[in-house]
């Protein structure tokens, strides 16, 4: 089996920005908090704090390109697009494998996303209940947003905490 290259851990800290769950100004405010530096390698943090956020809004592609391969950047973009605008699941489990978290957590996240995606298809296509399907789509968006939020604190948030939290969100809807 082919070993999947993982993104650096600090990518999880900027995942809310990459998915649109955090604005540039919120990110900049967070970046200058006293303990933020510890989350990044020195060269990454220096690049982040030296950037002029007011004059150049589209910096993230250029910035990330300095630290990860082109192929990894494309994979990251696919994951971020999906997590920012989740639709019927088009990612494969291996696509999420680039995220620097445990295999068990990735399997859980993928299976839950797949389950919600299946439920959307079932209710919209099989039962012709488009209204309920739309409610599930809203849940899908909430779920993806919660994944990003929980993963951005990976390490502080343990696998079991993340799994328990995500399992609770979808179980309320059943």
Rosetta blueprint (number, residue, H / E / L):
1 X L
2 X L
3 X L
4 X L
5 X L
6 X L
7 X L
8 X L
9 X L
10 X L
11 X H
12 X H
13 X H
14 X H
15 X H
16 X H
17 X H
18 X H
19 X L
20 X L
21 X L
22 X L
23 X L
24 X H
25 X H
26 X H
27 X H
28 X H
29 X H
30 X H
31 X H
32 X L
33 X L
34 X L
35 X L
36 X H
37 X H
38 X H
39 X H
40 X L
41 X L
42 X H
43 X H
44 X H
45 X H
46 X H
47 X H
48 X H
49 X H
50 X H
51 X L
52 X L
53 X L
54 X L
55 X L
56 X L
57 X L
58 X L
59 X L
60 X H
61 X H
62 X H
63 X H
64 X H
65 X H
66 X L
67 X L
68 X L
69 X L
70 X H
71 X H
72 X H
73 X H
74 X H
75 X H
76 X H
77 X H
78 X H
79 X H
80 X H
81 X H
82 X H
83 X H
84 X H
85 X L
86 X L
87 X L
88 X L
89 X L
90 X L
91 X L
92 X L
93 X H
94 X H
95 X H
96 X H
97 X L
98 X L
99 X L
100 X L
101 X L
102 X L
103 X H
104 X H
105 X H
106 X H
107 X H
108 X H
109 X H
110 X H
111 X H
112 X H
113 X H
114 X H
115 X H
116 X H
117 X H
118 X H
119 X H
120 X H
121 X H
122 X H
123 X H
124 X H
125 X H
126 X H
127 X L
128 X L
129 X L
130 X H
131 X H
132 X H
133 X H
134 X H
135 X H
136 X H
137 X H
138 X H
139 X H
140 X H
141 X H
142 X H
143 X H
144 X H
145 X H
146 X H
147 X H
148 X H
149 X H
150 X H
151 X H
152 X L
153 X L
154 X E
155 X L
156 X L
157 X E
158 X L
159 X H
160 X H
161 X H
162 X H
163 X H
164 X H
165 X H
166 X H
167 X H
168 X H
169 X H
170 X H
171 X H
172 X L
173 X L
174 X L
